[in-house]
Amino acid sequence: MELRLLTYVVTIEEEGSLSGAARRLHMTQPTLSRQLRELERQVGGALFLRTGRGLRPTPAGEALVRRARTVLAEAQAALDDARLAGQGLSGRFTVTFAGSGINGPLGAALGRLRRELPRVDLRLQESFNDAEMSDAVLSGQCDLAVQRLPARDARLTTQVWWHEPLTLFLPAGHPLAYGPEPAPLTALGQIPLVIWPREVSPRSYDEIIALCHQAAVVPRVGAEGRSSQTLLALVAAGFGAAVLADSHRALRRVGVTPRRLAGTTTTLHLVWRADNTGPLLRRVRDTLADPRQDRPSTG
């Protein structure tokens, strides 16, 4: 049965007459009558009875009209879904992001993404491993990664999204915690470091060790932690200093004093599959294009 025939029978029921339904459907009345007779032939009985005030549905007609309304609504919903998906306004979209990045503009940007694309089923996956995030995008498990150190892979497209300084988070009261100017890189050799285990985040670990080499100092590892909160707790306990993105100031850990690290910066990237040209990805990237409007105040 064609959808147009269902439209005809619903319109006849709503108008209560063939003439009114024909006008509304922009058809001639004889044409609509032929279509109704064909539909009644398929059903095997009358769908409408003539009364003094027009047409009223038979029990068969009532059953068909009731089900026809449901079918037509579902068909319209299917068209609407397809149209929205084609415009990048609906569908499922999974973002994997660095846990450390959520303290900067990322949290507000994800909230803006949810508000501006309300029909998108937005899924979020936190990760502490850059390699795993890039692999998730490559495998199709995630559509977009927001990470600091993406994999170098020709199948990935990488876009710089946000720059911020690196900061040395020191135990409150430590001599290095005082001073109006950023701490020199040589400060990394004056206090033990609290860092990520290399097996958890090898590129982050190597980045910190490279800074020590740049300053010509030998790093001393005071303790290791697997999350930003753990690192800062170990700093507060006096195990050493942690090198983290400046946005970690937002955590305001008691017993920890931040001091920027001179001449350093860290970068968040948007990472997606190079062959992903879908409208939803384009829409998400456009929505996230300017992180400056989501920059939090770190105090």
C-alpha positions as CSV (number, residue, x, y, z in Angstrom):
1,M,0.0,0.0,0.0
2,E,1.3,3.4,-1.0
3,L,1.7,6.1,1.6
4,R,-0.3,8.5,-0.5
5,L,-3.4,6.2,-0.2
6,L,-3.1,6.4,3.6
7,T,-2.9,10.2,3.3
8,Y,-6.1,10.1,1.2
9,V,-8.1,8.1,3.8
10,V,-6.9,10.2,6.7
11,T,-7.8,13.4,4.9
12,I,-11.3,12.1,4.0
13,E,-11.9,11.2,7.6
14,E,-10.8,14.6,8.8
15,E,-12.8,16.5,6.2
16,G,-15.9,14.3,6.4
17,S,-16.5,14.6,2.7
18,L,-14.9,13.7,-0.6
19,S,-15.2,17.2,-2.0
20,G,-13.5,18.8,1.0
21,A,-10.7,16.2,1.0
22,A,-10.2,16.6,-2.8
23,R,-9.8,20.4,-2.4
24,R,-7.3,19.9,0.5
25,L,-5.4,17.4,-1.5
26,H,-5.5,19.5,-4.7
27,M,-7.2,16.7,-6.6
28,T,-10.4,16.3,-8.6
29,Q,-13.2,14.6,-6.7
30,P,-13.6,11.8,-9.3
31,T,-9.9,11.0,-9.1
32,L,-10.1,10.8,-5.3
33,S,-13.3,8.6,-5.6
34,R,-11.4,6.2,-7.8
35,Q,-8.5,6.0,-5.3
36,L,-10.9,5.3,-2.5
37,R,-12.6,2.5,-4.4
38,E,-9.2,1.0,-5.1
39,L,-8.3,1.1,-1.4
40,E,-11.7,-0.4,-0.5
41,R,-11.0,-3.2,-3.0
42,Q,-7.7,-4.0,-1.3
43,V,-9.4,-3.9,2.2
44,G,-12.3,-6.0,1.0
45,G,-15.1,-3.7,2.3
46,A,-16.4,-0.2,2.6
47,L,-14.3,2.3,4.6
48,F,-16.8,5.1,4.7
49,L,-20.6,5.3,4.9
50,R,-22.7,8.2,3.6
51,T,-24.7,10.1,6.2
52,G,-26.9,13.1,6.1
53,R,-23.9,15.2,7.2
54,G,-21.3,13.6,4.9
55,L,-19.1,10.6,5.3
56,R,-18.2,8.7,8.5
57,P,-15.8,5.8,8.8
58,T,-16.9,2.2,9.1
59,P,-15.2,0.0,11.7
60,A,-12.7,-1.0,9.0
61,G,-12.2,2.6,8.2
62,E,-11.6,3.6,11.8
63,A,-9.0,0.9,12.1
64,L,-7.3,1.9,8.9
65,V,-7.3,5.6,9.8
66,R,-5.9,4.9,13.3
67,R,-3.0,2.9,11.9
68,A,-2.5,5.2,8.9
69,R,-1.9,8.1,11.2
70,T,0.8,6.2,13.0
71,V,2.4,5.1,9.8
72,L,2.4,8.5,8.3
73,A,3.8,10.1,11.4
74,E,6.7,7.5,11.4
75,A,7.3,8.1,7.7
76,Q,7.5,11.9,8.4
77,A,9.8,11.3,11.3
78,A,12.1,9.2,9.1
79,L,12.3,12.0,6.6
80,D,13.0,14.5,9.3
81,D,15.7,12.3,10.8
82,A,17.3,11.9,7.4
83,R,17.2,15.6,6.7
84,L,18.7,16.5,10.0
85,A,21.4,13.9,9.7
86,G,22.3,15.2,6.2
87,Q,22.7,18.7,7.7
88,G,24.8,17.4,10.6
89,L,22.1,18.2,13.2
90,S,21.4,14.6,14.5
91,G,23.1,11.3,14.9
92,R,25.5,9.8,17.4
93,F,28.9,11.4,18.0
94,T,31.6,10.2,20.4
95,V,34.3,12.5,21.7
96,T,37.3,11.1,23.6
97,F,39.2,13.7,25.6
98,A,42.2,14.1,27.9
99,G,41.2,14.1,31.5
100,S,43.7,16.9,32.1
101,G,42.1,19.0,29.4
102,I,38.7,19.3,31.1
103,N,40.0,22.0,33.5
104,G,40.5,24.5,30.6
105,P,38.0,25.6,27.9
106,L,37.1,22.0,27.0
107,G,34.4,21.5,29.7
108,A,32.5,24.6,28.6
109,A,33.0,23.8,24.9
110,L,31.5,20.4,25.4
111,G,28.5,22.0,27.2
112,R,28.1,24.4,24.3
113,L,28.2,21.5,21.9
114,R,25.4,19.8,23.8
115,R,23.3,23.0,23.8
116,E,23.8,24.0,20.2
117,L,23.3,20.4,18.8
118,P,20.5,19.1,21.1
119,R,19.4,16.4,18.6
120,V,22.9,14.8,18.6
121,D,23.4,11.8,20.8
122,L,26.7,13.1,22.3
123,R,28.9,10.4,24.0
124,L,32.0,11.4,26.0
125,Q,34.9,9.1,26.9
126,E,37.6,10.4,29.2
127,S,41.1,9.0,28.7
128,F,44.5,9.5,30.3
129,N,46.5,7.9,27.4
130,D,47.2,9.8,24.2
131,A,47.9,6.7,22.2
132,E,44.6,5.1,23.2
133,M,42.7,8.2,22.1
134,S,44.3,8.3,18.7
135,D,43.7,4.6,18.3
136,A,40.0,5.0,19.2
137,V,39.6,7.5,16.4
138,L,41.4,5.3,13.9
139,S,39.3,2.3,14.8
140,G,36.1,4.3,14.5
141,Q,35.2,3.8,18.2
142,C,35.4,7.6,18.6
143,D,34.7,10.3,16.1
144,L,36.9,13.0,17.6
145,A,39.7,13.2,20.1
146,V,40.7,16.3,22.0
147,Q,44.2,15.5,23.1
148,R,47.7,17.0,23.7
149,L,49.9,14.6,21.9
150,P,48.1,12.9,19.0
151,A,49.7,10.0,17.1
152,R,51.7,10.8,14.0
153,D,49.6,8.9,11.4
154,A,48.7,9.9,7.9
155,R,45.2,8.6,8.4
156,L,44.6,11.2,11.1
157,T,43.9,14.9,10.6
158,T,45.1,17.1,13.4
159,Q,44.1,20.7,14.1
160,V,45.6,22.9,16.9
161,W,42.8,23.9,19.1
162,W,44.2,25.6,22.3
163,H,47.5,26.7,23.7
164,E,48.3,27.3,27.3
165,P,51.4,27.6,29.5
166,L,52.9,24.8,31.5
167,T,52.9,25.4,35.2
168,L,55.0,24.0,38.1
169,F,52.7,23.0,40.9
170,L,54.7,23.2,44.1
171,P,54.2,22.4,47.7
172,A,52.9,25.5,49.5
173,G,55.8,27.0,51.4
174,H,58.5,25.7,49.2
175,P,61.1,28.4,48.3
176,L,60.4,27.9,44.6
177,A,56.7,28.7,45.1
178,Y,57.5,32.4,45.7
179,G,58.4,35.0,43.0
180,P,56.4,37.2,40.6
181,E,58.1,35.9,37.5
182,P,57.7,32.5,35.9
183,A,60.1,29.8,37.3
184,P,63.1,29.1,35.1
185,L,63.4,25.6,33.6
186,T,66.4,25.0,35.8
187,A,63.9,24.8,38.7
188,L,63.1,21.3,37.5
189,G,66.4,20.2,38.9
190,Q,65.9,21.8,42.3
191,I,63.0,19.7,43.5
192,P,61.9,16.1,43.0
193,L,59.2,15.6,40.3
194,V,55.8,14.0,40.7
195,I,54.9,12.6,37.2
196,W,52.8,10.2,35.3
197,P,54.2,6.6,35.0
198,R,55.6,6.2,31.6
199,E,53.5,3.1,30.9
200,V,50.3,5.2,31.5
201,S,51.2,8.3,29.4
202,P,54.6,7.8,27.7
203,R,54.5,10.9,25.6
204,S,53.6,13.1,28.6
205,Y,56.4,11.5,30.6
206,D,58.8,12.0,27.8
207,E,57.8,15.7,27.4
208,I,58.6,16.4,31.0
209,I,62.0,14.6,30.8
210,A,62.8,16.5,27.6
211,L,62.2,19.8,29.4
212,C,64.7,18.6,32.0
213,H,67.3,17.8,29.3
214,Q,66.6,21.2,27.7
215,A,67.5,22.8,31.1
216,A,70.5,20.6,31.4
217,V,69.3,19.2,34.7
218,V,69.0,15.6,35.9
219,P,65.3,14.8,36.8
220,R,64.6,13.2,40.2
221,V,61.3,11.4,40.5
222,G,59.7,11.8,43.9
223,A,56.5,9.9,43.2
224,E,54.2,8.8,40.4
225,G,50.4,9.3,40.0
226,R,47.8,8.2,37.4
227,S,45.5,11.2,37.5
228,S,45.9,15.0,37.9
229,Q,44.1,14.8,41.3
230,T,46.6,12.2,42.5
231,L,49.6,14.2,41.3
232,L,48.4,17.3,43.1
233,A,47.6,15.4,46.2
234,L,51.2,14.1,46.2
235,V,52.5,17.6,45.7
236,A,50.5,18.8,48.7
237,A,51.9,16.0,50.7
238,G,55.4,17.2,49.9
239,F,56.6,14.5,47.5
240,G,57.8,17.1,44.9
241,A,56.4,19.3,42.2
242,A,54.2,18.4,39.2
243,V,54.5,19.9,35.7
244,L,50.9,20.3,34.4
245,A,48.9,22.6,32.1
246,D,48.2,25.9,33.7
247,S,44.4,25.3,33.7
248,H,44.9,22.8,36.6
249,R,44.8,26.0,38.8
250,A,41.0,25.6,38.6
251,L,41.3,22.6,40.9
252,R,42.6,24.9,43.7
253,R,44.2,22.1,45.6
254,V,44.9,23.1,49.3
255,G,48.6,22.9,50.0
256,V,49.7,23.5,46.4
257,T,51.0,26.7,44.9
258,P,51.2,27.1,41.1
259,R,54.0,29.0,39.4
260,R,54.2,29.2,35.6
261,L,57.2,27.6,33.9
262,A,59.1,30.0,31.7
263,G,59.2,29.4,28.0
264,T,56.9,26.4,27.9
265,T,53.5,25.7,26.4
266,T,51.2,22.8,25.9
267,T,48.6,22.4,23.1
268,L,45.3,20.7,22.8
269,H,44.5,19.3,19.3
270,L,41.3,18.2,17.6
271,V,42.0,14.8,15.9
272,W,39.7,13.0,13.5
273,R,40.0,10.4,10.7
274,A,41.2,12.1,7.5
275,D,38.6,10.1,5.5
276,N,35.7,11.3,7.7
277,T,33.9,13.9,5.6
278,G,30.5,13.5,7.3
279,P,28.3,16.6,7.9
280,L,28.0,15.8,11.7
281,L,31.8,16.0,12.1
282,R,31.9,19.3,10.2
283,R,29.1,20.7,12.3
284,V,30.9,19.7,15.6
285,R,34.2,21.2,14.4
286,D,32.5,24.4,13.5
287,T,30.8,24.5,16.9
288,L,34.1,24.0,18.6
289,A,36.1,26.3,16.3
290,D,36.9,29.1,18.8
291,P,37.7,27.9,22.3
292,R,38.5,31.4,23.4
293,Q,34.8,32.1,24.2
294,D,34.9,29.1,26.6
295,R,38.1,30.1,28.4
296,P,37.6,29.8,32.1
297,S,39.0,32.2,34.7
298,T,41.7,30.4,36.7
299,G,42.2,33.2,39.3
